[in-house]
Amino acid sequence: MPTNEKTYTFRASEDLAPRTREAFRTWRDLLQEDDNVVGGAALRDAMTAFCLAVARRARALDQLDNQSALFRATFELFVDATEKAVEDLAFVRAYEEWAQADEEGTAVRGGALAAAADRWRDE
């Protein structure tokens, strides 16, 4: 079935092309089942963050009459939402590391308090 093709041109910031490449790389990495990438939970978190970012900006896309502006806004939305998802994942990972370190710290403090209580009782 033949389709009509149309060339879209729009002005965008200079960094849109590398940011777009990075966004596609990010989703490729998240979708691959590779040991270097966190498993299904990270993908679910990224998808949730992406969908929320799209939902927040979707209304603005309804108001665009120019097809080039719509295409640019869609591209920017994809890139921005991907960057937000990556940022959210970084915060989740940092929190998980902190929580693990805090659990270890709590165990150490609990052991020290127990040892001090034993010494106090002995005196």
C-alpha positions in Angstrom: 0.0 0.0 0.0 1.7 3.2 -1.1 1.8 6.1 1.4 2.4 9.7 1.0 5.6 11.0 2.6 6.2 14.4 4.0 9.4 16.1 5.1 9.2 17.8 8.4 11.5 20.7 9.3 11.7 22.5 12.5 14.0 24.6 14.6 15.3 23.0 17.8 18.1 23.5 20.2 21.6 22.3 19.1 21.6 19.5 21.8 18.3 17.9 20.6 20.0 15.5 18.3 22.5 14.1 20.8 19.9 14.0 23.5 17.6 12.1 21.1 20.3 9.6 20.4 20.9 9.1 24.1 17.2 8.7 24.8 17.0 5.9 22.2 20.2 4.3 23.6 18.6 4.4 27.1 15.4 2.6 26.0 17.5 0.1 24.0 19.5 -0.6 27.1 16.5 -0.9 29.4 14.8 -3.3 27.0 17.7 -5.5 26.6 18.1 -8.4 29.0 21.7 -7.6 29.8 23.6 -8.1 33.1 24.7 -4.4 33.0 21.2 -3.1 33.2 18.9 -3.5 36.2 16.1 -5.9 35.5 12.3 -5.6 35.2 11.8 -3.3 38.1 14.0 -0.6 36.5 12.1 -0.9 33.2 8.7 -0.7 35.0 9.9 2.4 37.0 11.2 4.0 33.8 8.0 3.3 31.9 5.9 4.7 34.8 8.1 7.9 34.9 7.9 8.2 31.1 4.1 7.8 31.1 3.7 10.4 33.8 5.9 12.9 32.0 4.0 12.3 28.8 0.7 12.8 30.6 1.9 16.1 32.2 2.7 17.5 28.8 0.0 15.9 26.6 -2.4 18.9 26.8 0.1 21.2 25.3 0.3 18.9 22.2 -3.4 19.3 21.6 -3.0 23.0 21.1 -0.5 22.8 18.3 -1.9 23.4 14.8 1.4 23.4 12.9 2.6 19.8 12.0 6.2 20.7 12.3 5.7 22.2 15.7 3.7 19.1 16.7 6.6 16.9 15.5 9.2 18.9 17.3 7.1 19.0 20.5 6.7 15.2 20.3 10.4 14.7 19.9 11.1 17.0 22.8 8.5 15.2 24.9 10.1 11.8 24.2 13.6 13.1 25.1 12.5 15.1 28.2 10.4 12.2 29.5 13.3 9.7 29.0 15.7 12.1 30.8 13.2 12.4 33.7 12.8 8.6 33.8 16.6 8.2 34.0 16.8 10.8 36.7 14.1 9.1 38.7 15.9 5.8 38.4 19.1 7.4 39.7 17.3 8.7 42.7 15.7 5.2 43.4 19.1 3.5 43.1 20.7 6.1 45.5 17.9 5.6 48.0 18.3 1.8 47.8 22.1 2.2 48.5 21.4 4.6 51.4 18.8 2.2 52.8 21.2 -0.7 52.7 23.9 1.3 54.3 21.5 2.5 57.0 20.4 -1.1 57.8 24.1 -2.0 58.3 24.6 1.1 60.4 21.5 0.3 62.5 22.9 -3.2 63.1 26.3 -1.8 64.2 24.6 0.7 66.5 22.4 -2.0 68.0 25.4 -4.2 68.6 27.3 -1.4 70.3 24.3 -0.5 72.5 23.8 -4.2 73.5 27.5 -4.4 74.4 27.3 -1.2 76.4 24.2 -2.5 78.2 26.0 -5.7 79.1 28.9 -3.7 80.5 26.5 -1.4 82.4 24.7 -4.4 84.0 28.1 -6.0 85.0 29.2 -2.8 86.9 
